[in-house]
Amino acid sequence: MSESTDLSKGVIFPIGDKLPEPFSSNFIGQAYLNMLTTAGVPIGNVTFEPGCRNNWHIHHKGGQILLVTGGRGYYQEWGKEAVELHPGDVVNIPSEVKHWHGAAPDSWFSHLAVEVPAEGASNEWLEAVTDQIYGKLK
């Protein structure tokens, strides 16, 4: 593997296991999940192989916070341009905002996903991020 795609380089938290069904059906490419805690505020370390991204989705009620820990990736809200992400970046995703996130085509990407607690919080998984949308990334 090249340096940009080496999943073990610069890892802060263990990668974890391949995403199981039904979650993996909401991703294009391979992603891994290591739940760091499920008590209080759920926090998962999510690692994406190069080119992997999740489908458009909405966090109802609670929202989500992404803490980028490795590699290079993207975050995009519906109707806006994608934002390139690097280690140290923080993305606050308000509830009810349609969005996706994932790795750059040539780099693995890792972030901590912090689920903002709220009564009745849920995720709604939507359509895949098409190759046409993904191919426009800079």
N, C-alpha and C positions, 0 to 999 in steps of 0.2 A: 504494500500500500504506500502511496505517496504521503508526505507529511500532512497535507491538507485533508486526507481521508482516513488517517490513522485514528481509530476510535479510542485507542489507549493513551494517546499523547495528551498530557495536560488534564487528565480526568481528575476531578475533585471528589465525586461520589461514584461508587460502583454503578455500572451501566444497568444492571438488572437483567431481566428476562425479556425475550421478544414479547411484544404486546399480544395478549390473548384475544380470541374472539369474545365478545362481539366488537371490542374496541379496534382491533386491527382492520376491520372492514371499513373504518372511517379514515384510513390513511392510504396514501399512494406511496409505496416503498416500505422499507422496514424501519420500525421504531422499537425502542426498548423502554421498559418502565421499571424503576426501583422506587417503591413507596418508602419514603424516609420516615413518615409518621402518618397515622390515620387518627390519632387522638387530638381532639381540639380542632386545630386547623390542618386539614390534609395537605401534605406537601409531597410531591412526587418528582423524582429526577427523570426527565424524559430525554432520551437521546435518539436522534434521527440520523440514519445513514445519508450520504450525499443524495440529493434529489428527493428525499422523503418529505412529505408534507401531509398535514391533516386536512380533512374536508372543512369547508365553511361550517361554522357552528356558532351557537349563541348560548351564553351562560345566563340563564334566567335567575333573577333575584340577586345572588351573591357576587357575581363577577369573578375575575381571575387576575392574578399577578404573575408575570413571568420574570424570573431572575436569570439572566443569561450567564452560563458558567463556562462554555467552551465552544469552539468552532465558529462558524459563520452561518447566519440564517436570515429569515425574513418574517415580518409580521405585516398583515394587511387587513384593514377594515373595509367593509363593503363601501364602494363608491370613492375610495381614496387610493393614493399610490402606495405601493409596498414600501416598507422601511427596512433597511438592512440592519441586522443586529450583530453585536460583537460581545465578548465577555465583559461583564460589568454593566451592561445595559439592563434597564428595568422597564417593563411595559405594564402599565395599569390598564386593564380591560374592564370597562364598566359593564354592568349587567345590561342585557338587551342589545349588545353591539355584535352584529354579524362580522366574523373575522376568521382568519386562518393563520397558522404559523408553521414553519418547517425549515429544513436545511437548504443551503445554497446548492446548486447543481454539482459543485466541485469540492464541497466541504461537509464534514459531519457537523452536527449542531447539538448542543445540549443546554437545557434550561431546567430550572426548578419551577414547577407549576404549583402555585399556591391558590387553593380554592378559598375564596372569601366566604366565610360562613353566613348563611341566611336561612331563615325558616322557609321551607318549601323550595330551596334552590334546586335547579336541575340544569342539565345540558341538553340542547337540541342539536343533533347532528344533521347537516344538510348536504347539499350536492358537493361533489369533488371539485377541487381546484383544477381546472382544465389545463392541458399542456399549453394552450394558447395564452392563458393568463400567466402561467408559470414561466413560459418562454420569454415573456417581456421583462423579466427581472434583469437588473443591471449587474 
